[in-house]
Amino acid sequence: MDGVTLRRDGHVAEIVLDRPEALNALSTAMARRLADVCAEVAADASARAVVLSAAGEKAFCVGADLKERNAMTDEEIMAQRPVFRAAFGGVLNLPQPVVAAVHGYALGGGCEFALSADLIVADETAVFGLPEVAVGLVPGGGGTQLALRRLGPGKAADLVFTGRRLDAAEARDIGLADRVVPAGAARDEALAIAAAIARNSPVAVRAAKRALRLGNGVPLDAGLDLEENAWRTAVLSPDRREGIAAFNEKRKPVWPS
């Protein structure tokens, strides 16, 4: 439906970029649908982890649909802008941990979707890049800021200023990809990671994600205050009582949250 499919398997939600005939290029309709799906998943207390995957064999996502954009006026492009920001923001702001399963081309907005995730699993066919400057643009889905935070200023500048492409091995070497798996195995690996996350306390995991996200780049004392808030959120929750009881009773916890 409009290029995005939502699947659920237990406590794992899978958001699929599903426009393979266009290499999952992001159109206006697809962006609207993605923002709506992310809002639905964010509000779903039963969804404890999210996988962001893509249909087709050639690409995760090649960024904005430039064929659509080629026919737009300046006014139409500016009207599209908040729609795109809502789509990228929807992924970035999901309260659950997000694991990106990347295969094939992840260029421009596709790379930015991957950077919006908490963990990136890439298979050996993955190709990453932020080539916007080659077509007279600047990354607009968070690419400059997310690459800066994940890679540091030098490596981020290398990607953004040159627009060059990275294979999976180099992406892992510079910290862009967290795990590299054989061709065709990224989705299965991402689902396995998400399932492992989903077995843990949803209160604790969400609190930990907030501390990690908000603590990036802040002074240590401020970061430790964020961790303190996360700790208090977890320790005063029913999940803490259930988790410790289950440990002592040598059984799997049944999380009340």
LINMOJO-V614061 format. One record per backbone hydrogen bond with DSSP energy under -0.5 kcal/mol. CO is the residue of the C=O (numbers start at 1). NH is the residue of the N-H. Records with the same first field share a line. If there is no record, write none. Layout:
CO=NH + NH
//
This chain:
1=4
3=18
5=7 + 16
7=14
9=12
11=13 + 48 + 49
12=9
13=15 + 51
14=7 + 16
15=17 + 53
16=5 + 18
17=55
19=22 + 24
20=23
22=25
23=62
25=27
26=65
27=31
28=32
29=33
30=34
31=35
32=36
33=37
34=38
35=39
36=40
37=41
38=42
39=43
41=44
43=45
44=47
46=48
48=97
49=13
50=99
51=15 + 53
52=101
53=17
58=105
61=107
63=26
64=66
65=69
66=70
67=71
68=71
69=72
73=77
74=78
75=79
76=80
77=81
78=82
80=83 + 84
81=85
82=86
83=87
84=88
85=89
86=90
87=91
88=92
89=93
91=94
97=50
98=100 + 118 + 119
99=52
100=102 + 121
102=123
104=127
105=60 + 61
106=129
107=110
108=112
109=113
110=114
111=115
112=116
114=117
119=100 + 121
120=122 + 178 + 179
121=102
122=181
123=126
126=168
127=106
128=166
129=108
131=134
132=135 + 137
133=136
142=146
143=147
144=148
145=149
146=150
147=151 + 152
148=152
152=156
153=157
154=158
155=159
156=160
157=161
158=162
159=163
164=130
166=128
167=171
168=172
169=173
170=174
171=175 + 176 + 177
172=175
179=122
181=124
182=185
185=189
186=190
187=191
188=192
189=193
190=194
191=195
192=196
193=197
194=198
195=199
196=199
197=200
201=205
202=206
203=207
204=208
205=209
206=210
207=211
208=212
209=213
210=214
211=215
212=216
213=216
215=218
219=223
220=224
221=225
222=226
223=227
224=228
225=229
226=230
227=231
228=232
229=233
230=234
231=235
232=236
234=237 + 240
237=240 + 241
238=242
239=243
240=244
241=245
242=246
243=247
244=248
245=249
246=251
247=250
253=255
//
